[in-house]
């Protein structure tokens, strides 16, 4: 019985999907200033704009998939195992880097105090103490927890 070779392997689709998910999550977190790109090479491309970053991500994802698909025609079992190892490595490395690089930033942002500007008259010199809130001219910068909404 002859088995038809799939045009593009499920493993290649999985690698492409993971890379696309990585791309979308990275752009969302970076634009929201909740994270930064942990990969120095991709950080370089991101510093040149989102379009360049997306193009680089597509090229760096497509090239290995093209090579894997070419090699799969010659050694399908070996390439399938190698592709599955690559998927596990990509997901594992992504998870570790996400937790190491992005989670602390997201947690710090969540716990960062929110400040509000409250207009008030300038205080007299004797009213200013070193333990009071920060005085910024005709406005007062206070932590959100001090402000009654």
Buried (B, 14 or more C-beta within 10 A) or exposed (E): EEEEEEEEBEBBEBBBEBBEEBBEBBBEBBEEEBBEBBBEEBEEBBEEEBEEBBEBBBEBBBEBBEEBBEBBEEEBEEBBEBBBEBBEEBBEEBEEBBEEBBEEBBEEEEEEEEEEEEEEEEEEEEEEEEEEEEBEEEEBEBEEEEEEE
